[in-house]
């Protein structure tokens, strides 16, 4: 079974669910990041064609106004939160490159529907769509 670092394009995944996230981007981003906590260390069906993968680490890339989000320290212990200095896509690509670099040689699994971002990812990266991730996470939590 492949061991992956799940890299979540928070803006893209958040934007795929019409739950009024645009009214409170920081709050919606925090809810999404908190919902990722149970995935760390788990076997999940997010690989190619729904194959199971082991999620060794979770990295959530947050950009724009959502960077004002706050999450408890125990959440940050389970999910690495990367506040993108500029655009989130560039930060996601940089994380994927770092994951693939020796000595880690791990496999990044990027959760996004952004075609342009998918094309920019380094060879060896895996991709899953927001729907697969959100279906795995279940219904959104309270606002």
FIPALUM-65289 format. One record per atom (N, C-alpha, C): residue in one letter; x, y, z. Coordinates in steps of 0.05 Angstrom, whole numbers, padded with zeros to 5 digits, always signed. Layout:
<sevos>
AXYZ
...
</sevos>
This chain:
<sevos>
X+00017-00024+00000
X+00000+00000+00000
X+00018+00025+00000
X+00010+00044-00016
X+00026+00069-00018
X+00022+00086+00006
X+00044+00097+00016
X+00043+00116+00038
X+00045+00144+00026
X+00027+00162+00033
X+00025+00188+00021
X+00026+00211+00041
X+00033+00234+00031
X+00029+00259+00046
X+00005+00273+00032
X-00017+00275+00046
X-00041+00287+00035
X-00037+00317+00036
X-00037+00330+00012
X-00034+00359+00010
X-00061+00370+00000
X-00074+00386+00017
X-00100+00395+00011
X-00100+00424+00002
X-00109+00429-00022
X-00113+00456-00032
X-00139+00466-00019
X-00137+00478+00004
X-00160+00485+00020
X-00180+00503+00005
X-00171+00523-00009
X-00189+00541-00023
X-00205+00525-00044
X-00192+00508-00058
X-00206+00493-00079
X-00226+00473-00068
X-00217+00458-00047
X-00235+00439-00035
X-00259+00453-00021
X-00253+00474-00007
X-00273+00490+00007
X-00293+00501-00013
X-00283+00511-00036
X-00300+00523-00056
X-00318+00503-00071
X-00312+00478-00069
X-00328+00458-00083
X-00354+00450-00069
X-00357+00460-00045
X-00381+00454-00029
X-00396+00480-00024
X-00420+00484-00036
X-00434+00509-00033
X-00448+00512-00006
X-00432+00515+00015
X-00443+00516+00042
X-00440+00545+00054
X-00439+00564+00036
X-00437+00593+00043
X-00410+00600+00055
X-00389+00585+00047
X-00362+00589+00056
X-00353+00618+00050
X-00363+00630+00029
X-00355+00657+00021
X-00363+00678+00042
X-00381+00672+00059
X-00390+00691+00080
X-00369+00692+00103
X-00354+00670+00106
X-00334+00669+00128
X-00312+00650+00119
X-00294+00660+00102
X-00272+00643+00091
X-00255+00631+00113
X-00248+00647+00132
X-00230+00637+00154
X-00244+00615+00170
X-00269+00619+00176
X-00284+00599+00191
X-00288+00573+00175
X-00294+00576+00149
X-00297+00552+00132
X-00270+00537+00129
X-00248+00552+00127
X-00222+00539+00125
X-00216+00524+00151
X-00222+00537+00173
X-00216+00524+00199
X-00233+00498+00202
X-00258+00499+00194
X-00275+00475+00196
X-00263+00453+00178
X-00255+00460+00154
X-00244+00439+00136
X-00218+00428+00148
X-00200+00445+00158
X-00175+00435+00170
X-00181+00417+00193
X-00200+00425+00210
X-00206+00408+00233
X-00218+00381+00225
X-00232+00381+00203
X-00244+00355+00193
X-00223+00336+00182
X-00199+00347+00176
X-00177+00330+00165
X-00163+00314+00187
X-00165+00322+00212
X-00150+00310+00234
X-00152+00279+00234
X-00176+00267+00231
X-00178+00238+00233
X-00164+00223+00210
X-00156+00237+00189
X-00143+00223+00166
X-00114+00216+00172
X-00101+00232+00189
X-00072+00228+00194
X-00068+00200+00206
X-00050+00185+00192
X-00043+00158+00201
X-00063+00137+00193
X-00083+00144+00177
X-00104+00125+00170
X-00100+00113+00142
X-00113+00092+00137
X-00115+00080+00110
X-00142+00089+00098
X-00140+00103+00075
X-00164+00115+00063
X-00165+00108+00033
X-00189+00108+00021
X-00191+00101-00007
X-00189+00125-00026
X-00166+00139-00025
X-00162+00163-00041
X-00141+00160-00062
X-00130+00136-00065
X-00110+00132-00086
X-00123+00130-00114
X-00107+00124-00134
X-00117+00121-00161
X-00140+00100-00162
X-00162+00108-00174
X-00186+00090-00177
X-00196+00081-00149
X-00192+00098-00129
X-00203+00092-00102
X-00186+00072-00087
X-00162+00066-00096
X-00145+00047-00082
X-00138+00058-00054
X-00135+00041-00035
X-00127+00050-00008
X-00099+00060-00007
X-00095+00082+00008
X-00068+00092+00013
X-00066+00098+00043
X-00041+00098+00053
X-00036+00105+00081
X-00029+00134+00082
X-00043+00150+00098
X-00038+00179+00100
X-00018+00182+00123
X+00008+00186+00115
X+00029+00190+00135
X+00028+00218+00147
X+00022+00237+00131
X+00020+00265+00140
X-00002+00279+00125
X-00013+00301+00137
X-00032+00318+00124
X-00022+00346+00125
X-00021+00359+00101
X-00013+00387+00099
X-00036+00402+00086
X-00046+00423+00100
X-00068+00439+00089
X-00056+00466+00081
X-00059+00473+00055
X-00049+00498+00045
X-00072+00518+00044
X-00068+00540+00059
X-00089+00560+00062
X-00079+00587+00050
X-00096+00600+00035
X-00089+00625+00022
X-00110+00647+00026
X-00102+00671+00018
X-00121+00694+00019
X-00132+00700+00046
X-00157+00709+00046
X-00170+00717+00071
X-00174+00694+00090
X-00173+00669+00080
X-00176+00646+00098
X-00152+00643+00116
X-00129+00656+00110
X-00106+00654+00127
X-00110+00665+00155
X-00132+00680+00159
X-00139+00690+00185
X-00151+00669+00203
X-00153+00645+00193
X-00166+00623+00209
X-00150+00617+00234
X-00164+00607+00254
X-00151+00597+00278
X-00161+00569+00283
X-00142+00552+00291
X-00149+00525+00299
X-00134+00518+00325
X-00145+00501+00341
X-00131+00494+00366
X-00104+00480+00361
X-00086+00482+00380
X-00059+00470+00378
X-00060+00440+00372
X-00080+00426+00383
X-00081+00397+00379
X-00088+00391+00349
X-00102+00409+00336
X-00108+00406+00308
X-00082+00410+00292
X-00067+00430+00299
X-00041+00436+00285
X-00021+00413+00290
X-00024+00398+00311
X-00006+00376+00316
X-00012+00353+00297
X-00037+00351+00287
X-00045+00329+00269
X-00044+00338+00240
X-00049+00364+00235
X-00051+00374+00207
X-00031+00398+00206
X-00012+00395+00188
X+00007+00418+00184
X-00008+00439+00168
X-00010+00463+00178
X-00023+00485+00165
X-00002+00503+00153
X-00003+00506+00126
X+00016+00523+00112
X+00000+00547+00102
X+00006+00571+00113
X-00006+00595+00104
X+00010+00606+00080
X-00002+00604+00056
X+00012+00611+00032
X+00019+00641+00032
X+00044+00647+00027
X+00053+00675+00027
X+00040+00690+00003
X+00037+00677-00019
X+00026+00689-00043
X+00001+00673-00052
X+00004+00658-00073
X-00019+00642-00082
X-00016+00614-00072
X-00039+00602-00067
X-00039+00575-00056
X-00028+00554-00075
X-00033+00558-00101
X-00024+00538-00121
X+00006+00534-00120
X+00021+00557-00119
X+00050+00555-00118
X+00059+00541-00093
X+00046+00547-00070
X+00053+00534-00045
X+00047+00504-00047
X+00025+00496-00059
X+00019+00467-00062
X+00041+00453-00078
X+00049+00466-00101
X+00070+00454-00117
X+00096+00452-00101
X+00103+00472-00086
X+00127+00472-00070
X+00127+00449-00050
X+00104+00445-00037
X+00101+00423-00018
X+00105+00396-00032
X+00092+00393-00055
X+00094+00368-00070
X+00123+00362-00077
X+00138+00383-00086
X+00166+00380-00093
X+00182+00371-00069
X+00177+00384-00046
X+00191+00378-00021
X+00186+00349-00012
X+00161+00341-00015
X+00154+00313-00007
X+00169+00293-00024
X+00171+00298-00050
X+00185+00279-00068
X+00215+00279-00065
X+00226+00301-00054
X+00255+00303-00052
X+00267+00284-00032
X+00292+00274-00039
X+00306+00257-00019
X+00312+00274+00006
X+00313+00263+00029
X+00312+00234+00034
X+00284+00224+00038
X+00264+00241+00038
X+00237+00231+00043
X+00228+00212+00021
X+00229+00221-00004
X+00220+00204-00026
X+00192+00195-00023
X+00176+00209-00007
X+00148+00202-00003
X+00132+00210-00028
X+00106+00203-00028
X+00089+00209-00050
X+00068+00230-00041
X+00067+00253-00055
X+00046+00272-00048
X+00020+00264-00062
X-00002+00266-00047
X-00029+00262-00057
X-00043+00288-00054
X-00047+00303-00076
X-00058+00330-00075
X-00088+00329-00080
X-00103+00341-00062
X-00132+00343-00064
X-00139+00370-00077
X-00147+00369-00102
X-00154+00394-00117
X-00169+00386-00142
X-00185+00404-00152
X-00198+00401-00178
X-00186+00420-00198
X-00167+00437-00190
X-00155+00457-00206
X-00138+00445-00228
X-00147+00446-00253
X-00132+00433-00275
X-00104+00446-00278
X-00103+00472-00277
X-00077+00486-00279
X-00057+00477-00258
X-00066+00474-00234
X-00050+00464-00212
X-00041+00436-00217
X-00060+00419-00225
X-00053+00391-00231
X-00031+00389-00251
X-00031+00406-00272
X-00011+00405-00292
X+00016+00414-00282
X+00017+00431-00261
X+00042+00441-00250
X+00055+00422-00230
X+00040+00402-00221
X+00051+00384-00201
X+00074+00367-00212
X+00094+00362-00196
X+00117+00346-00206
X+00109+00317-00212
X+00123+00305-00231
X+00119+00277-00237
X+00121+00260-00212
X+00104+00241-00209
X+00104+00224-00185
X+00082+00232-00165
X+00070+00255-00169
X+00048+00264-00151
X+00023+00249-00159
X+00007+00243-00138
X-00020+00232-00142
X-00040+00255-00138
X-00063+00252-00149
X-00084+00273-00147
X-00110+00260-00140
X-00126+00272-00123
X-00153+00265-00118
X-00170+00290-00119
X-00195+00287-00126
X-00213+00310-00127
X-00226+00317-00101
X-00236+00341-00099
X-00249+00350-00075
X-00273+00332-00067
X-00288+00322-00086
X-00311+00306-00080
X-00303+00280-00065
X-00282+00267-00075
X-00273+00243-00061
X-00265+00249-00032
X-00251+00271-00028
X-00242+00278-00001
X-00266+00285+00016
X-00284+00302+00005
X-00307+00311+00021
X-00326+00287+00027
X-00329+00269+00008
X-00345+00245+00014
X-00334+00229+00036
X-00307+00227+00037
X-00294+00212+00058
X-00298+00226+00086
X-00297+00253+00085
X-00299+00268+00110
X-00328+00269+00120
X-00347+00265+00103
X-00375+00266+00112
X-00387+00294+00110
X-00412+00297+00120
X-00425+00323+00118
X-00410+00344+00134
X-00414+00369+00125
X-00400+00391+00139
X-00410+00393+00168
X-00391+00402+00185
X-00398+00406+00213
X-00414+00432+00217
X-00422+00438+00242
X-00437+00462+00248
X-00421+00487+00242
X-00436+00508+00236
X-00423+00534+00230
X-00424+00552+00254
</sevos>
